[in-house]
Amino acid sequence: MVVESKLVNPDKQIDCTGLFCPVPVLKAREAMTQMAAGQTLAMLSDDPGSEADMRSWTRSTGHRLVDVSRSGCVYRFVVRKSG
């Protein structure tokens, strides 16, 4: 579900292409620990299971999945850190 514009300029971006479950979510979690509430993280992943993993992770943590897009086999997730 797209909640905000895809034009969100993330505060941080990580590239998890070539990594498979659960590494992309673990890297996103690690990046979020270094961010302030309200900041956004963009994560790139080519793992086919990453969409389901990111949706589940954001639901369980309370972070907001702002955008999910795909270009070819690479997904781009934008997550806003909860307070």
N, C-alpha and C positions, 0 to 999 in steps of 0.2 A: 504494500500500500504506500503510495507516494503521499506524504503529508505536507511537504514544503517543496519549493522549487528545486529543480536539479542544479540550479545555479549557485547552490550553497558553496561558499569558499571555505573548505575545511581548515581547521587550525593545525591539523597534522595529517599526514598521509603515510600509509605503510603499504608495501608491495609484498603480497604473500603468494604471488604466482609461482607455481612449481611445488607448492607445499600442500599437503593433504591432511584431512581431518585427523586429529583435532587442532593441528598447528595454527591455521589461520585464526581460529577463535582465541586460542591461547595468546597469540601475538596481539590481537585486538585488545584482549583483557589487560595485557601487560602495558600497552600503549595508553589505555584509559587511566591506569593508576598514576600516570605522570601528567594528567590533564585536570583542569579545573571544571567544576560543574558548569554546564552550559556550553562548553567547547565541543567542537565537532571533529570526528575522526573519519577519514576516508580510507577504506581498506580495499585493495584489489586482490582478487582470487580467481583462479581458474579451476578450483576444485568443484566438481558438479554438485557435491553435497553442501557447499558453503551457504547457499541461500537458506536452506532449512536450518542449518546450524546457527547462522546469524539471527534468524527470526526467533529461534528457541532461546538463544543466549540473551538477546535484548529483552525478551519477555521475562525471563527469570531474574535479570539484574535490574530491571526498571529503566535501563537506558532506552532512548527513543530512536528507532530505526527511521531516519528521515527520508532516505531514498535508497532504492535498489535499481540499478540499471545494468545492462549487459551489452557488450560490444564484442561480437564473435563469441569466443568461449571465455572471455574475461568479465567477471562481475565486478561492479563497483558498489560498495556499501557505504553509506554515510550515516554515522551514528552520533547522536547528541548525548553527552554524558549527563546522567541524572544528578540531582542535587543531593 
